[in-house]
Amino acid sequence: MKKYLFIYFLFSLCYFQSIPFEFQLIDLNRSSPVLPSTNITNLIEVNNSTIYIGTSEGLGYAENIEGSHYFYTVNSNQMPEGGNPALRASENTIAVSGAMTSSYGTPEGTGVAYSKDLGNTWKIMEQPTVDSLENVMYYEIQWGGQSIQVFAVTSAEYNVSYDLAISGNYIYSTSWAGGLQRFRYTDDTPQWEIIPLPMDNQSELICGDIDTENYQLNPMDSSNGGNNNHKAFSVFINDNIIWVGTANGINKGEISDNCISWTHVTADNGLSGNWVIGFEFGFDRIWAISWSTLPTWQDVESDGLSYSDDNGQSWNYIDYFKNIRVYKVNIVNDRIYVSTIN
């Protein structure tokens, strides 16, 4: 993969259910067949003997047989091309996203593959786009019994599923220019469903009670009339609460039936920065990795690690991590592990 995408792969890093305290270097070259790449972007354990491995060139897995690890590539025509920015599992379900560099040198999403039987069989959802529209930029969707105007994202460029979450019958995807979308993976022929988020100037968006005359879902830059809060990057679900990080803060959603109502906070509400790239929950806190969206000489925002002790009503950040870029947070037992740029 080209260097451009590798920057984005760093956002995911490694995901562990537990962190061992003894490590052993394994020679991958002894395995046959081997992983698609030794550039590891994600690790996730799906049972006591199998670890799925996202790489810069596709999905692999490792099996522990009598104390020895054997590495393989997932060979399926239902896999997305390129590397794996996101990899998630829940019970028997695994979901993995794909990304590559387009012919223009830009990041391009290649879809989301999912398995309902712990990797034995796979299906793929193409990257969510709409067909090109003649003479119009917006199309109409139904959400909460209302008609919503949505900017037509017709290309997979800059439309990369950087994060995934599995909850209930749905797989959720945050696809930057593609916004927040989901599909009902338990259906035989699932369809992508785009989920409206608050506009930059809105502190809430109530499903079924949207001012449709003044609302538009548009992920273009705010300087071009769009909304940075519609550039969805990270997603985390705990019970019936969904947390979505964007280029303009955090959106906390309450899932009720098929509808989601949102509250929206930004650096003005205590976050260190407005670009939220990941979440973790532990010690009765919701943690958010929050980066600055502004040049370093402006002190309005900063890279850091933000948190809320009251389920998202108010936010603060850890002073120690101010102006330090955090990539990943993991909580194991009574310890918090934080990986940073330095």
C-alpha positions, -999 to +999 in steps of 0.1 A: +000+000+000+011+035-006+023+058+022-008+079+020-031+052+032-007+040+058-012+073+077-049+064+080-042+028+091-023+042+121-056+055+134-068+020+141-037+004+155-043-028+175-074-039+193-071-065+221-096-080+244-067-085+269-031-076+269-005-103+277+024-097+299+047-121+282+056-117+245+072-140+220+085-130+186+070-153+159+087-159+126+058-154+101+079-169+073+076-203+089+039-203+082+024-216+050+002-200+037+012-167+053-006-135+061-014-112+031+010-086+047+031-083+079+020-046+081-006-052+109-034-026+114-059-045+136-060-076+158-092-091+172-098-123+190-130-141+180-127-173+201-101-189+223-080-201+194-084-177+165-073-141+160-083-122+129-057-098+116-063-068+095-033-058+074-024-032+048-032-058+020-062-077+033-075-099+061-057-128+076-061-149+107-039-169+131-048-202+147-033-215+180-028-252+176-011-269+206+008-238+215+020-230+179+006-201+158-003-208+122-010-178+099-034-177+069-049-153+044-087-151+041-092-162+005-127-150-005-141-131-035-163-114-009-134-095+007-129-058+000-098-048-019-068-032-003-061-028+034-083-029+065-089+003+083-115-013+106-121-047+121-148-056+146-164-087+161-195-094+182-205-129+192-205-149+159-203-118+136-171-103+121-170-071+100-140-057+082-137-026+059-114-021+029-095+008+015-070+015-012-053+044-030-072+056-061-056+064-094-057+100-083-037+093-052-066+097-029-080+073-003-109+052-016-133+029+002-137-006-012-166-019+009-174-038+041-173-076+044-191-095+071-194-130+084-222-143+105-205-176+113-171-166+127-154-163+093-165-196+077-185-177+050-185-140+040-206-115+022-197-080+010-214-046+010-201-023-017-189+011-004-221+032+001-226+056-028-256+068-049-259+069-086-250+101-103-279+125-104-287+147-134-287+185-128-292+182-090-268+178-060-293+164-035-316+135-032-343+126-007-343+099+020-369+089+046-358+091+083-381+091+113-412+095+091-397+127+075-381+135+041-345+146+045-323+163+018-290+145+014-260+156-007-253+129-033-219+112-026-214+093-059-178+083-055-158+060-032-130+086-031-126+101+004-155+077+013-136+052+035-151+032+063-126+041+090-145+025+118-173-001+123-196-011+151-219-041+155-251-038+175-284-057+174-291-065+138-270-037+123-235-030+113-227+007+115-200+024+094-183+058+096-172+066+061-160+102+062-175+117+031-200+088+031-211+099+066-227+076+092-245+046+076-257+012+086-271-020+071-292-048+086-268-076+082-293-102+093-313-096+061-307-117+030-302-086+009-292-057+032-292-021+020-272+008+032-292+033+053-277+068+058-283+083+093-286+121+097-264+138+122-267+173+136-254+201+114-224+220+127-245+247+144-270+223+160-266+210+196-293+183+190-312+165+163-344+148+173-356+119+151-391+127+138-388+163+147-363+177+123-368+212+107-366+197+072-369+231+055-335+242+071-318+209+074-294+193+048-270+164+052-239+176+035-203+163+043-185+190+023-162+214+041-180+240+062-163+267+041-181+253+011-215+252+027-213+217+042-210+204+077-178+190+092-201+171+117-213+150+088-178+137+082-181+107+104-148+090+115-154+068+146-182+049+162-187+031+195-219+015+209-226+007+245-261-008+251-285+014+233-262+045+232-242+052+201-212+076+201-200+090+168-169+111+164-166+134+134-145+164+122-167+186+144-170+168+177-190+141+193-226+129+187-243+109+214-273+090+201-301+072+218-313+043+197-350+037+199-365+012+176-351+022+142-346+058+151-317+077+167-319+111+184-287+130+189-269+155+212-238+172+197-208+186+216-175+202+204-144+218+217-166+246+229-181+221+254-147+209+268-132+186+242-095+191+236-101+191+198-129+187+173-116+157+153-127+126+173-110+095+161-119+069+187-137+060+219-133+037+249-154+030+280-140+023+315-138+035+351-173+049+347-160+072+320-164+076+283-130+084+268-126+102+234-094+106+214-097+142+202-074+159+178-071+195+168-086+205+135-066+238+135-029+247+129-007+242+159-002+279+164-038+284+172-045+275+208-083+271+205-080+233+200-053+208+208-046+171+203-054+151+234-075+127+254-110+139+265-134+122+289-168+125+304-179+114+339-216+121+334-224+100+303-216+128+279-233+158+295-200+176+301-165+170+289-129+177+300-095+166+289-063+152+305-038+180+309-009+156+306-019+147+271-025+183+258-008+187+225+001+150+224-014+130+196-031+099+210-038+070+187-055+043+208-068+037+243-073+003+259-086-005+294-076-038+309-086-046+345-075-016+366-051+000+340-054+023+311-030+019+282-026+048+258-005+048+226+008+082+215+029+097+188+058+100+213 
